[in-house]
Amino acid sequence: MDHRKQQLDQIKRLVDRVKRGGAEQVDAFFEWGRNTEVSARHGEVENLKQAVSTGVGLRVFREHRLGFGYTSDLTRAGLAQLGERVLALAKETAADENNGLPAAESLRLERAHPDIFDPAVEAIDNDWLVKTAIAMEKEALAYDRRVKTCEQVGAGANVARVALINSAGFFAEYQVSAVWCMADVVAEENGQKQSNYYFDLSTHRGDLRDPLWVARMGAWRAVRMLGAKKIPSAELPVVFEPDMAKGFVGQLVSALNGDLAYKKSTFLVDKLGEKIASPLVTVVDDGTLARRSGSRPFDGEGLPTRRQALIDKGVLQRFVYDTYTANKAHAKPTGMASRSYQSLPSIGSNNLLLEPGATPPAELLKGIERGLLVTSMMGSGVNVVNGDYSRGANGLLIERGELTSPVQEVTIGGNMLQMLADIDAVGSDLDWRGSIGAPSIRFRKLTVSGL
């Protein structure tokens, strides 16, 4: 019998045994994962890491009391000890009427699993990763005489299996894979050093960009920043490159946390159904997409994932909940709960997408007499309670609609609500590496603090 099937059969028996032991509701979250990564330096392997992890997290509910524990010991004895420990905890913790599993009828999976696993990624061996990392470093160093070294160059492959079993009869599992490569490159000229990076990531080996191209992109991004200077403080039109727009989307969605809305601790509280952004802004979460790293057939509680608009043409459509926070707020869970076997479910996301517009990226610059293209940012710098936004930034000066000189060590400031309203163009250059996709976005004006 397949070893994993044996483990899952034992976990199913554990759920049944704990239910018979007095629990009203039980669920078990199983994970197995293998992660391999290689980094290169000076033409040789710097690090080769391979880690395999497996475990199960067990939740038990008894009279609205929650017990939780996890173990990596999946023997019969190890699972029995876990069940006894967690059942005992569920008898001692404080009762909370919001505790419990999702409604059984909401756990039906009616769609086919998204295509997120590639056997070719599982088959990647260390030799390929080593050769790729070494070749990428060589390619980056050869790009330009001003490229002096690489902070980090590497490649990796991950595969994982996930299963969820609960006492209401739910059982489902899926596999996921990811392959990636990255180059963090340092360029130097006239005593000034600039570093920048580029990466690619895909669920399928055949979708991964040529690693040598990724290395050249990292080198190009570092070289183009040589000679960067501060600029005088001003209010300027600002364009975020797609990677920077992704960060902005992630910070925006963190303010859609339903628990923060319940506690009135987000600047978007009481704005449900209201226009909070330019009509050019539509943000969706979609866990059903093929070949996207944030896809999965069900979330950390077993709820099916789906496509849903969070912001539609500037109008706030929903906050994001797991089951516990939804129960507190008298709302519905959104099927976006994150979880590992070592943690309880929490509010998360699947694939986030800022839908692209029709404007080519070069057109975003046209008409800007003086502005800034932001290519990298430092620090979190966002206050979710009041929406204040302040982050260190580097980029390229825009003058008379053209990119000119590099800029460093400025601060971008504003308020998220005003920034959302001031988005006056959205690019067509959708970039989707990882679980967030976004194009370039242009803000009518932001405060740029420099000299």
N, C-alpha and C positions, 0 to 999 in steps of 0.2 A: 504494500500500500504506500502511496506517495506520503513522504514525511510531513509535508505541509497539511495534507488532508487529515493525517493522524492528529496533528496539533489542533486543527480546527474542530475535529470531532470531540477532542478532550475539552476544548473551551465551551462547546455547546453543552456538554455534560455538566461543566462547572456552572453555567448559567441556570440549568435546570435544578442542580443541587442547591444552589443558593436560594432560588425561588422556593423550593420545598422547605428550606431552612427558616423561612419567615419573611423573606423579602416580598414586597408587593410588585416591584419593578426592578429589572436588572438589565444592564447592557455591558458588552465586552467589546473592546476595540483592539484589534490585532494589527501589528505592523511587523514587516520584515523589510530590511533595506540593506543594500550594498552600495557603498560609495568609494570610488577610486579616483584619485587626482595626482597629477604629476606637475612639478614645476622645474624649470631649467634655469641655469645660470652659468655663464662662461662656457657654453657649449656642452655642459654636462648636466646630469640629473641633480637638482638641488634637493628635492623631496619627492618621495613616492609614498603616498598614504593610501591604505585600503582599510576600510572599516565595515564590519557587518554587524547589524544590530537587529534584535528581535525582541518582542515583548507583547504583553497584553495589559490593558488598563481596564479595571472593573468598577462600574458604578452600581450602587445598590440603594434603592429607595424603600424606606419603611416608615410609615406614618409621617410622611413628608420630611423625614430625616435622611440625609445623604451620607453614605459611606463611599470612599474612593481609595483605591490603591492600585499598584501595578507591580509587575514582576517580569524579569527576563528568564526566570526558571519555569519552563513550560513542561516540566515533568508532571506526572500525576500528583506527586507529593507537593511540588511547588505550587501547582494550581489549587490544590486543596487548602494549603496554608493561606494563600491569597484570599480565597473565599471566606474562610473563617475570620480572618483579620478584618476584611471589609464589612462583613455582616455585623461583626461586633461594633465597628465604628458607627454603623447606621443606627445602632441602638442608643448611642451616647450623644450624638451631635444634636444641635438645636433644630427644632422643627421649623420648616419654612414652607408655607402652602404653595409657593411657586416652584418648588422642586418637582421633578418628574420627567419622564420621557415624552417625546412628541406623541400626539394622538396617533394610534395605530393606523387609522385610515389615511393619514397623511404620508405614510412611509412607502406607499406603493411606487415602485420604479416602473414607469411605463415606456421609457425610451431605451433604445439600444445604447450601450456604453460608448462614450466618445473614444475615438481612435487616439490613444495617448501612450501606447506601449509598442515598442519596436524591438523584436528579437535581435536585430542587428546591433542595437546599443548594448544589450545584455552580452553579446558576443565580443565586444571590444576588449582587446587584451592590453596588458601593460606595455607591450612593445609598441603598439600604435600610439599610445598616449606619450610615451617617451620620445619617439621620433617626431611626433607633432610638436611637442613643447620645444625641443631643440631646434627644429626647423623654423618655428615661429620667432625664436630669439634671433637666429641668424638673419632672417628676413627683415626684422625690425631694425637691426643694427646696420644693415646694408642700405636702408632706405635713403639716408642722408648722412653726410659726414658729421653733421651736428648732433646726431643721435649717439650718445655716449654709452648708455647702459639701459638696462631694463630693471625696473623695480621688481616686477613679477611677470613671468610668462608661464602659462600653464594650460592644461587641458584635463578634462575629467568626464566620467560617466557614472550615472546613478541609475539604479533600478530599485523598485519597491513594490511590495504587495500589501494591500490593506483589506481587512475584513471587519464587518460589524455584525454582531449577533445580539438579539435582545429577547426578553422573555415574552414579548408579544408575537413571536414567531418570525420576526424579521431576520433574514440572513442574506448578505450580499457581499461581494468582494470585487476588487479590480486590481490591475497592474498598471504601473506608470514607469516611464523611463525618461532620462534626460542626458544629453551630451552637450558639452560646452568647451569653449576655448576663450582665452583672454590674453591681452598684452597691455601691461602698464609700462610706458616708455618714458625715458628721460632724455631731453635734448638740452644742449648747452651752447651758448654763444656769448662772447664778451663778458664772461663771468656770471651770466644769468642762467639759471636752470629752470626748465619748465617740464612738468610731467603731465601726462594724460593717458587715457586708456581707452580700449575698445574691447567688446566681447560679443560673442554670439552664443545662443543657447537654443536647443530644439529638443522636442520629444523624440524625433526620428533622425537617425544618422544621415540619411540622404538629404534632409532639409538644412543641415548645418552648412553655413557659409564656408568657403575655402579658408582654412586657418591662416594661410599666408596672407590672404587679403585682410583678415582681421588684424594681423600683425602690422601690416602697412597702414591700416587705418589708425591704429594706436600711435604709430610713429608720426603720421601726418598731423594728428591732433596735437601732439606735443610740439612739433616744429612750428606750426602756425601760431603758437603762443609766444615764441621768442621775441624779445623786445617789448613785452607787455609793460604798460605803465598805468598808474592811476589817472583818472580824469576828474575834472572839477565836478563838484556836486551839482545836481540839476534834476528837474523833473523831465523825463525823457520817454518817448515811445520805447517799449522793450519787447523783444521777441525771444521766446524760450525755444531752444532746439527740442526735438522730440524727447530726448532723455530727461531734460529739465521739465518738460510738460508732464511726463510720467510721474515725476516726483510731486508735482503740483496736484495731480489727480489723486495720488495716494494720500496726500495731506488733506485734501478736500473730503475724501471718503472717510477718513478718520473722524471727521466732524459729523458724519451721518450715523455714528454709533448710537443705537437705540437706548442704551443704558445712560449715556451722557444726556440724551434728549429727555429721558425720564427724570434725571437729576437736575435738569436745566443747566447743564454745564457745557453746552456747545453754543457757538454763536448762531447756529441754525435752528435753535429751539423755537417752537411756535411758528415756523415758516413752512410747514407742510402744505403743499398745494399752492404756494406762492412763487412768484418769479424771483429767483435769487441770482440769476446770471443772464448773460447775453443769450438771445435766442439761438446763437451759433453753438451753444454748449449742450451736448447730450452725452451723458455718462451712463453706461450700462454695465451690469455684471452678468456674465454668461459662463456657466460651468459646463455647457454642453458642446463646446466647440472642439472639432477634431484638431489634433496636433498643436494644442496650446497647453503650456505647462501648468496653468491654473485650472484645467478641466478635471472633472471627476464626476462619476454618475450620481454620487450622493455625498452629502456633507458629513461633518463629524458626528452628527446625530442620526444619520440615515435618511434625512430628508432629501428628496430628489432635487438636483440642481436644475436651473432653468435660466432663460434669458429674461432679464427684468431691468427696466429703466430706473435708475436712481434719480437722475435729473433728465428731463425731457424738454428740449428746446428752451432751456433756462428755468424750467419749473421744477421745484423739488417734489418728487413723486413718493419717496418713502425713506424711512430710516431703516437701519439694518439690525436684526435681532437674532439671537439664538433662542432656544425654547425658554430658558429661565428668565431672560430679560423680557421676552415677549409676554410671558405670564405676568410679570410685574407690571408691565405697561398696558395690559389688556390689548395686546396687538398680536400679530401672527409672526412666527419665525420665518425668516426669509431664505432658508436653505443655504446659508453662507457660513455656517459654524466651522471654525478651525479646531483641530484636535490632533494630539499625538497620543501614543499609548501611555505616556508619562504625565499627561495633563487632562484636565476637564475640558469639555467644549467651551469655546469662547467666541465672541463676535469676530468674524473675519471676512474674507472675500474669496471669490474664485478667480475668474479673469475679469479685470476691469478694462474698459475701453472708453476713451474719449473719441467719439466718432469723428472721422476726418471731414474736412470741408473740401471745397473745390479749388482753392487757391494754391497754385504752385509755390513752393517755398521762396523762390526768387521774387515772386510778386509781393510777398509779405514785406519786403524791404522797400519796394517802390513807394515814393511819396514821403519817405522819412528823411527829413533834412538832416537831423542828427538824432541818433538813437543807439541802442545797445542790443546786440545778439548775445544772449547768455548761453554759454557752452558748458559751464560747470558751476556748482554751488557747494558751499560748505555749511555745516551745522543744520540743525532741525529748524529752529527759528520761527515756529508757528505756535501761537497761543490759541488752542481750540476753543477756549472759553469765550474770548472776545474777538477772535479772528485776526489779531495783529500778526503781521508777516514781516520777518526781517532775516535775511540770509546773506552771508558772504558770497560773492560771485566773481567769476572771471568770464571774459568773452571777447567779442570783437566789436569795434566801433562801427556804426552805420553812419555814413555821410553821403548825403544826396543820393540815397537809394542804393549805395554800394558798400560792401564790407571793406574797411580800410585797416586800421592798426589794432593790434591786440590790447586788451584792457585787463588789469588784474587788481585785486584787493579793493573792490568796491562792495558796497552793501546795497541790496535791493530791499526796499521797504514799501509797505502798503497795508491795507486791510483786505482780508479775503473777500468780503462781500463787494467792496468797491472794485477789487481786481476782477472778480467774476463779471461784474457789470461792464467793465472796461475792456473785455476781450472783443476786439473789433475785426478780427480775422482768424480763421482756423485753416491751417495748411492741408494740402492733399497728401503730404509725405508721411503717411502712417508708418510708425516704427513699432514693431511688436516682438521684442525679445524678452522672455520672462512672462510674468502673469499680468503685466500692465501694458496696454497699447495706447499710443497717443501720437498725434502729428505735432508740428510746430504750432505755437499759438502766439498771437500778438496782442499786447496790452496798449491801449491808447496812451497811457502814461503811468509811470511808477517813479517813486523817489529813488534816485541813484546817488548814494553818498560816497564821495571819494575825497579829493583834495579839499 
